Amino acid sequence: MAEGKADRLNKRLRKRGTGGKRRFRRSGGVKILTISEYMKQKYGQKVYRLSLSSGCTCPNRDGTLGWGGCAFCSAGGSGDFAAGAAPLEEQIETAKRRVDAKISASVRPEDRKYIAYFQSYTNTYGDTGRLRRLFMDAITRPEIVTLSVGTRPDCLEPDKVQMLAELNRIKPVWVELGLQTIHEQTADAFHRGYSLPVFLDSYRRLKQAGLAVIVHVILGLPGESREDMLETVRFLAGLNPWLDGIKLQLLHILKGTEYGSLYEKEPSVFQASGFTLESYCDLVVDCLKLLPPETVIHRLTGDGPKKLLLAPKWSADKKRVLNELNRRIREA
């Protein structure tokens, strides 16, 4: 990939007022604001995420742009832990039972707070009226303090942005965009289906509407060097207005995906961009150093379903991974 591609694009964006250099500097190690800490500051207690489904599909699956989804995407549409497309109330109660098992009994059920996270597939790819009713049903529940909507930048028509902005006046609404990389060659290879300018246009419109934006980045995509991955994070750190949140996701190669089939035939394709636990932690720390301290860190690794995970096998021990990441961050 061309050296300095993102830097050149950043210069052009600064001239147009839609991008720029990061405004903040760090000293004395890596200081980050995790989503857990952010929500505790805001609500005075831990807030739990409920993974839900809107019943939408994806233009990369229904033939509009392609079939089968992105090369890394499982049949669950990146929502393998989301409740199935049952009625919303049933989904919420099922998801609450799942997370309530982790909550101390000292926290009364009526005091527990949750994020309604519509995760699977593309949750603005459908009728605006139906989605408004669905999201309203979630956001007006007293235990739900935030609505988070996962979607694609090319599925955010003006009426969808307006609808989300109206909901944002009731309770906070986050919009999660699966960018994954700024490098078009990589994006074409995994069939993302939209270009970087499309992302930038949607990002700008969401921010102008007063919505918080969280961007997903995958580390370890085939063909990308360490510097390519850092270049993606560096580019996001330079966005103006600055990025509200980021999810750093280790590439999980899963059975039943295009990457899974390729890995089983030619595992060498993934070797150059693959990680050991140690090298992944090193990269994450370097990514965090690039981000403004105001950007909330929503994820540092992710966890693929163990029954589907082909590689990297070390990522299945999420507790070990997070412990090592936290140690590296403290010592950086």
HELIX and SHEET records of a PDB file:
HELIX    1   1 LYS A    5  ARG A   16  1                                  12    
HELIX    2   2 ILE A   35  TYR A   43  1                                   9    
HELIX    3   3 LEU A   88  ASP A  100  1                                  13    
HELIX    4   4 PRO A  109  ASP A  111  5                                   3    
HELIX    5   5 THR A  128  ILE A  139  1                                  12    
HELIX    6   6 PRO A  153  CYS A  155  5                                   3    
HELIX    7   7 PRO A  158  ASN A  168  1                                  11    
HELIX    8   8 GLU A  184  ALA A  189  1                                   6    
HELIX    9   9 LEU A  196  GLN A  208  1                                  13    
HELIX   10  10 ARG A  226  ALA A  237  1                                  12    
HELIX   11  11 GLU A  258  LYS A  265  1                                   8    
HELIX   12  12 PRO A  267  PHE A  270  5                                   4    
HELIX   13  13 LEU A  277  LEU A  290  1                                  14    
HELIX   14  14 LYS A  313  ALA A  316  5                                   4    
HELIX   15  15 LYS A  318  GLU A  331  1                                  14    
SHEET    1   A 8 LEU A  33  THR A  34  0                                        
SHEET    2   A 8 VAL A 296  ARG A 299  1                                        
SHEET    3   A 8 GLY A 245  LEU A 250  1                                        
SHEET    4   A 8 ALA A 212  LEU A 219  1                                        
SHEET    5   A 8 VAL A 173  GLN A 180  1                                        
SHEET    6   A 8 ILE A 144  THR A 151  1                                        
SHEET    7   A 8 LYS A 113  PHE A 118  1                                        
SHEET    8   A 8 VAL A  47  LEU A  52  1                                        
SHEET    1   B 2 ILE A 253  LEU A 254  0                                        
SHEET    2   B 2 LEU A 309  ALA A 311 -1                                        
END                                                                             
